[in-house]
Amino acid sequence: MAQAGSSDDRPALDEALEERNRLWEELQRSRAAEADLEYWRGRASDIEASRWWRAGAPLRLAKRLVADPSMTLENIAFRLKERRRDR
């Protein structure tokens, strides 16, 4: 009968430790990615709420109209329909 901690258990222990370490690294990467995503979403929200962003809206619209008039007009029409539906 093998004793606890014998050399027969060593490969299984090493494999379990490697798996634990791999999962820990994966968890840390996932948490870091989520924190990064949360930061950039907040940053984008702050920018879009700023006066400068709202003041530049007509210029961005004009730029989109020049680049792709039909798609821009479709997007505007879609947003207007959504606003009417939400009222």
SERO-4910 file (N, C-alpha, C, O; in steps of 0.05 Angstrom, whole numbers):
BEGIN
 pado doro    nc1    nc2    nc3   cac1   cac2   cac3    cc1    cc2    cc3    oc1    oc2    oc3
  Met    A     17    -24      0      0      0      0     18     25      0     37     26     15
  Ala    A     11     44    -16     27     69    -19     21     88      4     -3     91     12
  Gln    A     41    101     14     37    120     35     29    147     23     35    152      0
  Ala    A     17    164     40      9    191     31     35    206     24     54    206     39
  Gly    A     35    218      1     59    233     -8     81    216    -20    103    225    -23
  Ser    A     74    192    -28     94    175    -40    100    184    -68     86    201    -79
  Ser    A    121    172    -80    129    180   -107    108    173   -128    108    184   -150
  Asp    A     90    154   -121     68    147   -140     48    170   -143     36    172   -165
  Asp    A     45    186   -123     26    208   -124     38    233   -137     23    252   -144
  Arg    A     64    234   -139     77    259   -149     68    268   -177     63    292   -180
  Pro    A     66    251   -197     57    260   -223     29    272   -223     23    292   -236
  Ala    A     11    259   -207    -16    269   -206    -17    296   -192    -31    314   -200
  Leu    A      0    299   -171      2    325   -157     13    347   -175      2    369   -175
  Asp    A     34    340   -189     46    359   -208     25    368   -229     24    392   -236
  Glu    A     10    349   -239    -10    355   -260    -32    373   -248    -41    392   -261
  Ala    A    -40    367   -224    -61    383   -211    -51    412   -206    -66    431   -209
  Leu    A    -26    414   -197    -14    441   -193    -12    457   -219    -17    481   -219
  Glu    A     -4    444   -240     -2    457   -266    -29    467   -275    -32    489   -285
  Glu    A    -49    450   -271    -77    458   -279    -86    481   -262    -98    500   -273
  Arg    A    -81    480   -236    -89    502   -219    -75    528   -227    -88    549   -229
  Asn    A    -50    527   -233    -35    551   -241    -45    562   -268    -48    586   -271
  Arg    A    -51    544   -286    -62    552   -312    -89    566   -309    -94    587   -321
  Leu    A   -106    554   -292   -132    566   -287   -130    593   -273   -145    611   -279
  Trp    A   -111    595   -254   -107    621   -240    -99    643   -259   -109    665   -258
  Glu    A    -80    636   -277    -71    656   -297    -94    664   -316    -96    687   -322
  Glu    A   -110    645   -323   -133    651   -341   -153    669   -326   -163    688   -339
  Leu    A   -158    664   -301   -176    681   -285   -165    709   -283   -180    728   -286
  Gln    A   -139    712   -278   -127    738   -276   -128    754   -302   -133    778   -302
  Arg    A   -123    740   -324   -125    753   -350   -154    762   -356   -158    784   -366
  Ser    A   -173    745   -348   -201    752   -352   -209    776   -336   -222    794   -345
  Arg    A   -200    777   -310   -207    799   -293   -194    825   -303   -206    846   -303
  Ala    A   -169    823   -313   -156    847   -323   -170    857   -348   -173    881   -352
  Ala    A   -178    839   -365   -192    847   -390   -219    860   -383   -227    880   -395
  Glu    A   -233    849   -363   -259    861   -355   -255    889   -343   -270    907   -349
  Ala    A   -234    892   -327   -228    918   -315   -221    938   -337   -229    962   -336
  Asp    A   -205    930   -356   -197    947   -378   -221    955   -394   -224    979   -401
  Leu    A   -239    936   -400   -263    942   -415   -281    962   -400   -292    980   -412
  Glu    A   -284    958   -374   -300    976   -358   -288   1004   -358   -303   1024   -360
  Tyr    A   -262   1006   -356   -249   1033   -357   -255   1047   -383   -263   1070   -384
  Trp    A   -251   1033   -406   -254   1046   -432   -283   1052   -438   -289   1072   -451
  Arg    A   -302   1036   -428   -330   1042   -432   -337   1068   -416   -351   1085   -426
  Gly    A   -326   1070   -392   -331   1094   -376   -318   1119   -389   -330   1140   -390
  Arg    A   -295   1115   -400   -281   1137   -414   -297   1146   -438   -301   1170   -442
  Ala    A   -306   1127   -454   -323   1134   -478   -348   1148   -469   -357   1167   -482
  Ser    A   -361   1139   -448   -385   1151   -438   -380   1180   -429   -396   1198   -435
  Asp    A   -358   1184   -416   -351   1211   -407   -346   1230   -431   -355   1253   -431
  Ile    A   -333   1220   -451   -328   1236   -475   -354   1242   -489   -358   1265   -497
  Glu    A   -371   1222   -493   -396   1227   -507   -415   1245   -492   -432   1258   -504
  Ala    A   -412   1248   -465   -428   1265   -449   -417   1294   -448   -430   1312   -438
  Ser    A   -393   1298   -459   -381   1324   -457   -393   1344   -477   -405   1336   -497
  Arg    A   -390   1369   -471   -401   1390   -489   -387   1390   -516   -399   1394   -536
  Trp    A   -361   1385   -515   -345   1384   -541   -355   1362   -559   -357   1367   -583
  Trp    A   -362   1339   -548   -372   1317   -565   -399   1325   -577   -404   1321   -601
  Arg    A   -417   1337   -561   -443   1345   -571   -440   1367   -591   -455   1368   -611
  Ala    A   -422   1386   -587   -418   1408   -605   -407   1398   -632   -412   1410   -653
  Gly    A   -392   1377   -632   -380   1366   -656   -399   1347   -671   -392   1338   -693
  Ala    A   -422   1342   -661   -441   1323   -674   -448   1332   -703   -448   1315   -720
  Pro    A   -454   1357   -708   -460   1365   -735   -436   1360   -755   -441   1353   -778
  Leu    A   -412   1364   -745   -389   1359   -762   -385   1329   -768   -379   1321   -791
  Arg    A   -390   1312   -748   -388   1284   -752   -410   1274   -771   -405   1256   -788
  Leu    A   -434   1285   -769   -455   1278   -787   -449   1287   -815   -453   1271   -834
  Ala    A   -438   1311   -819   -431   1320   -846   -409   1302   -858   -410   1295   -881
  Lys    A   -390   1293   -841   -369   1276   -851   -380   1249   -860   -373   1238   -881
  Arg    A   -399   1238   -844   -412   1213   -852   -429   1216   -877   -429   1198   -895
  Leu    A   -443   1239   -880   -459   1244   -904   -442   1245   -929   -450   1234   -950
  Val    A   -419   1257   -927   -401   1259   -950   -390   1231   -957   -388   1224   -981
  Ala    A   -383   1216   -937   -370   1189   -941   -390   1169   -952   -384   1154   -970
  Asp    A   -414   1168   -940   -434   1148   -948   -462   1159   -943   -475   1153   -922
  Pro    A   -473   1175   -962   -498   1188   -958   -522   1169   -953   -538   1174   -935
  Ser    A   -524   1148   -969   -548   1131   -966   -548   1117   -939   -570   1116   -927
  Met    A   -526   1106   -930   -526   1092   -905   -531   1112   -882   -544   1105   -862
  Thr    A   -519   1136   -884   -523   1156   -863   -553   1163   -860   -563   1165   -838
  Leu    A   -566   1168   -883   -594   1175   -882   -611   1152   -872   -631   1156   -858
  Glu    A   -604   1127   -879   -618   1104   -868   -615   1102   -838   -635   1097   -824
  Asn    A   -591   1108   -828   -587   1107   -799   -603   1129   -785   -615   1124   -763
  Ile    A   -604   1152   -797   -620   1174   -785   -649   1167   -784   -663   1171   -764
  Ala    A   -659   1156   -806   -688   1148   -807   -693   1126   -787   -714   1127   -774
  Phe    A   -676   1107   -784   -679   1086   -764   -681   1097   -736   -698   1090   -720
  Arg    A   -662   1115   -729   -662   1127   -702   -688   1144   -697   -699   1143   -675
  Leu    A   -698   1157   -718   -722   1173   -715   -746   1154   -709   -763   1160   -692
  Lys    A   -747   1132   -724   -769   1113   -719   -767   1101   -691   -788   1097   -678
  Glu    A   -743   1096   -682   -740   1085   -655   -750   1105   -634   -763   1098   -614
  Arg    A   -743   1131   -638   -751   1151   -619   -782   1153   -618   -793   1155   -596
  Arg    A   -794   1152   -641   -824   1154   -642   -836   1130   -628   -856   1133   -614
  Arg    A   -824   1106   -632   -835   1082   -620   -832   1082   -590   -849   1072   -575
  Asp    A   -810   1094   -580   -804   1095   -551   -822   1115   -536   -823   1114   -512
  Arg    A   -834   1133   -550   -850   1154   -536   -874   1142   -524   -890   1157   -512
***
